[in-house]
C-alpha cells in the first residue's frame, strides 16, 4: 500500500522509525510527505546517526551531518576540529558545514 494512502497517524509513526539518510531521501520524494517530517525528526535521526556504534570510527567517516542545514556533507566541508573531536567533547550540535559557516572547510 502506498505511504500516502495510509492514515496520517500511521505515516507519522513510520517516519519516526526512519534513520537520517532515509528521512533525508524521503524529503525529496513528495512535497506532502516532506511537510510531515519535522526538524525535530531530522535532528533526532542525526543524533542517533552520530552516536551509533557503526559510526564510532570517526577517521573512516566520509560524510558528516551539519546541524545548521540538517544535511550530510563530505568531510571537506567542515573544519578539521569539528569532524575529529566533537563527539568526545559533547559539541556535535555545533558542527556547521561550509554553507552554514563560511569559516568551515579550511
Secondary structure, DSSP 8 states (H G I E B T S, - for coil): --GGGS-HHHHHHHHHT--HHHHHHHHTT-HHHHHHS-HHHHHHHHHHHHHSGGG--GGG--EEE-TTT--EEEGGGS-HHHHHSHHHHT-GGG---TTT-TTTT-
